[in-house]
């Protein structure tokens, strides 16, 4: 299974790798000495790889320090050092055997990032790991959101609690918690409205959800996962900054990693915001989601 995950991850990162490692190999292959021109080329390559200007500069400064301290002279020795620096920056991996259960997960993110799909895939992932899952259809505002989530719940064969469109999302969460507790379930995944334009409403809605969870399940582990679309690159980082202002985000779910050359944004998000990437979408199939493993990610990337 792990080899299958790693192979899938390598395949999903093909475009990012072409935009990152292949260019790095080309730069280092032509280099004769390690000098300022070489550092400048590597920095430009990192920025183009969607790691971001600030983080790219940080990587270069750390690279210069290590090269100087270790007295590295061969340009071909630079690649493993970059790999080491990036791995140290990420320093996050998810191990389901170490996670606390039961747990409640609130999913947030703007419309179109793959939030509904991620909920379905995560429900399937937890179920495949022998966890009993309940889904709460908390996005009661967007037309068809409830029905789309129901399709996933039926496909995965997990229970979903739903109300009519336009109803109070917190009422859905309340009923879902009752079902979650009565079944002694392991995971409750709560959808929320996918909008960012009104921070006050979003903040109020999340506050109400959290208050209900606090009152009804005070002893249950709680997570707030922000779903981001990898294809939007640095715009996804901007979304994360906006959402962090109104929500205590505990993890990122990065979707559509298979269709972009912008996978380097994982490094930027972790380094700038300190929010770990928890799960990544590696394709369109129901099984194409996996816990984020920093070492596997860096190995697949470089």
C-alpha positions in Angstrom: 0.0 0.0 0.0 2.8 2.4 0.9 4.6 1.7 -2.4 1.3 2.3 -4.2 0.8 5.6 -2.4 4.4 6.7 -3.2 4.0 5.7 -6.9 0.7 7.6 -7.1 2.4 10.6 -5.4 5.3 10.6 -7.9 2.8 10.5 -10.8 0.7 13.3 -9.3 3.8 15.5 -8.9 5.0 14.9 -12.5 4.3 18.5 -13.6 5.8 20.0 -10.4 8.9 17.8 -10.8 9.3 19.0 -14.4 9.1 22.5 -13.2 11.4 22.0 -10.3 13.9 19.1 -10.3 14.4 18.8 -14.0 15.3 22.5 -14.2 17.5 22.1 -11.1 19.3 19.2 -12.8 19.8 21.3 -15.9 21.3 24.2 -13.9 23.6 22.0 -11.8 24.7 20.0 -14.9 26.0 23.1 -16.6 27.6 24.6 -13.5 31.4 24.5 -13.0 31.7 26.3 -9.7 29.4 27.3 -6.9 29.1 31.1 -7.2 26.5 34.0 -6.9 25.3 33.3 -10.5 24.5 29.7 -9.6 22.6 30.8 -6.5 20.7 33.3 -8.5 19.7 30.7 -11.1 18.6 28.3 -8.3 16.6 31.0 -6.6 14.8 31.9 -9.9 14.0 28.2 -10.4 12.5 27.9 -6.9 10.3 31.0 -7.5 9.1 29.6 -10.8 8.3 26.4 -9.0 5.8 28.4 -7.0 7.6 28.2 -3.7 7.3 32.0 -3.4 9.8 34.8 -3.2 10.3 35.0 0.5 10.6 31.2 1.1 12.9 30.8 -2.0 15.2 33.5 -0.5 15.2 31.7 2.8 16.2 28.4 1.1 19.0 30.1 -0.7 20.4 31.7 2.5 20.3 28.3 4.3 21.9 26.7 1.2 24.8 29.3 1.3 25.3 28.7 5.0 25.5 24.9 4.7 27.7 25.1 1.6 30.1 27.4 3.5 30.1 25.3 6.7 30.6 22.0 4.9 33.1 23.4 2.5 31.1 22.0 -0.5 32.8 22.7 -3.8 31.0 20.4 -6.2 27.7 21.8 -7.7 26.3 18.3 -7.9 26.3 18.2 -4.1 23.8 21.0 -3.9 20.7 19.0 -4.7 20.8 16.7 -1.6 21.3 19.9 0.5 18.2 21.6 -1.0 16.3 18.4 -0.3 17.5 18.4 3.3 16.5 22.1 3.7 13.0 21.6 2.3 12.4 18.4 4.4 13.4 20.4 7.5 11.0 23.2 6.5 8.1 20.8 6.1 8.9 18.4 9.0 5.3 17.1 9.0 3.7 13.8 8.3 0.3 12.3 9.2 0.1 8.8 10.8 -3.5 7.7 11.3 -2.4 5.2 14.0 -1.2 8.2 16.0 -4.3 10.3 15.6 -6.9 10.7 18.3 -10.3 9.2 17.9 -13.2 10.0 18.2 -12.7 13.3 16.4 -14.8 16.0 14.7 -13.5 17.7 11.6 -14.9 21.0 10.2 -14.1 21.5 6.6 -13.8 25.1 5.3 -12.8 26.6 1.9 -14.2 28.6 -1.0 -16.5 27.1 -3.6 -14.7 25.2 -6.4 -11.6 24.0 -4.5 -12.9 20.4 -4.2 -14.3 20.5 -0.6 -17.2 18.2 -1.3 -15.0 15.7 -3.1 -12.5 15.8 -0.3 -15.1 15.1 2.3 -16.2 12.0 0.3 -12.6 10.8 -0.2 -11.7 11.4 3.4 -14.8 9.5 4.6 -13.7 6.6 2.3 -10.2 6.8 3.6 -11.3 6.6 7.3 -13.7 3.9 6.6 -11.0 1.8 4.9 -9.0 2.3 8.1 -11.9 0.7 10.1 -13.4 3.9 11.3 -17.1 4.5 11.6 -17.9 7.8 9.8 -20.8 10.3 9.9 -21.1 13.3 7.5 -22.9 16.5 8.3 -24.2 18.5 5.3 -23.5 21.9 6.9 -23.4 23.9 3.6 -27.1 24.6 3.5 -26.7 27.8 1.4 -25.2 26.6 -2.0 -27.7 25.1 -4.4 -27.2 21.4 -4.8 -24.4 21.2 -2.2 -26.4 18.9 0.0 -27.4 16.6 -2.9 -23.8 16.4 -4.1 -22.6 15.4 -0.7 -25.3 12.8 -0.5 -24.0 11.2 -3.7 -20.6 10.8 -2.0 -22.1 9.5 1.3 -24.1 6.9 -0.7 -21.0 6.0 -2.7 -18.9 5.5 0.4 -21.8 4.0 2.3 -21.7 6.2 5.4 -24.5 8.0 7.2 -25.1 11.6 6.3 -27.2 14.0 8.4 -29.0 16.7 6.3 -31.7 19.3 6.5 -33.4 21.3 3.8 -31.5 24.0 1.8 -31.5 27.3 3.6 -31.8 25.8 7.1 -29.5 26.7 10.0 -26.2 24.9 9.5 -25.7 24.7 13.3 -29.0 22.7 13.6 -27.5 20.2 11.1 -24.3 19.9 13.2 -26.4 19.5 16.4 -28.3 16.6 14.9 -25.2 15.1 13.4 -23.5 15.1 16.8 -26.5 13.3 18.3 -26.1 10.6 15.6 -22.3 10.6 16.0 -22.6 10.0 19.8 -25.4 7.5 19.7 -23.5 5.3 17.2 -20.2 5.7 19.0 -18.7 6.7 15.7 -15.1 7.5 15.2 -15.2 10.5 12.9 -17.7 13.3 12.2 -16.9 15.3 9.1 -18.8 18.6 8.9 -19.2 20.6 5.7 -19.5 24.4 5.9 -20.6 27.1 3.5 -17.9 27.8 0.8 -17.7 31.5 0.9 -15.0 34.0 1.8 -16.4 37.3 0.8 -18.2 37.9 4.1 -15.7 37.2 6.9 -18.2 38.2 9.7 -20.8 35.7 8.6 -18.2 33.0 8.2 -16.7 33.7 11.6 -20.2 33.7 13.2 -21.1 30.4 11.6 -17.9 28.7 12.7 -18.3 30.1 16.2 -21.8 28.7 16.5 -20.6 25.3 15.2 -17.7 25.3 17.7 -20.1 26.3 20.5 -22.4 23.3 19.8 -19.4 20.9 19.6 -18.1 22.4 22.8 -21.4 21.9 24.6 -22.2 18.4 23.2 -18.7 16.9 22.7 -16.3 18.7 24.9 -14.0 15.7 25.3 -13.7 14.9 21.5 -10.7 15.9 19.5 -11.5 18.8 17.1 -9.9 19.8 13.8 -10.6 22.6 11.3 -9.2 21.7 7.8 -8.9 24.3 5.1 -9.3 22.9 1.6 -7.1 24.6 -1.1 -6.8 24.0 -4.8 -3.2 23.4 -5.7 -3.7 24.7 -9.3 -4.2 28.2 -8.0 -0.6 28.4 -6.6 0.1 31.5 -4.6 -3.5 32.5 -4.7 -4.2 29.5 -2.4 -1.7 30.9 0.0 -3.6 34.2 0.0 -6.8 32.3 0.8 -5.1 30.5 3.7 -4.0 33.9 5.1 -7.6 35.2 4.8 -9.1 32.1 6.5 -6.5 32.1 9.2 -7.8 35.5 10.3 -11.2 34.0 11.2 -10.6 30.3 11.9 -8.2 28.3 14.1 -7.0 26.2 11.1 -5.3 23.0 12.3 -4.5 21.5 8.8 -4.6 22.0 5.1 -6.1 19.6 2.5 -4.5 20.3 -0.9 -6.6 19.1 -3.8 -5.9 18.7 -7.6 -2.2 18.2 -7.0 -2.1 15.9 -10.1 -3.1 18.7 -12.5 -0.6 21.4 -11.6 3.1 22.5 -11.7 2.5 24.4 -8.5 3.0 21.7 -5.9 5.8 23.8 -4.4 3.2 25.9 -2.7 3.1 23.2 0.0 6.5 24.5 1.2 5.3 28.1 1.1 2.2 27.5 3.1 4.0 25.5 5.8 6.9 27.9 6.0 4.9 31.2 6.0 1.8 30.2 8.0 3.0 27.3 10.1 -0.1 25.3 9.2 0.7 21.6 8.3 -0.6 20.0 5.2 -2.6 17.0 6.5 -4.0 15.4 3.3 -3.3 15.7 -0.4 -5.5 14.9 -3.4 -3.5 12.8 -6.0 -6.2 12.1 -8.6 -9.9 12.0 -9.3 -10.7 8.5 -8.0 -12.3 7.8 -4.7 -9.0 6.4 -3.3 -7.0 9.3 -4.6 -6.4 11.1 -1.2 -3.6 10.3 1.2 -2.1 11.6 4.4 0.7 14.0 3.7 4.2 12.5 4.3 7.0 15.1 4.1 9.7 12.6 3.3 7.7 10.9 0.6 6.8 14.3 -0.9 10.4 15.5 -1.0 11.6 12.2 -2.4 8.9 12.4 -5.2 9.7 16.0 -5.8 13.5 15.7 -5.9 
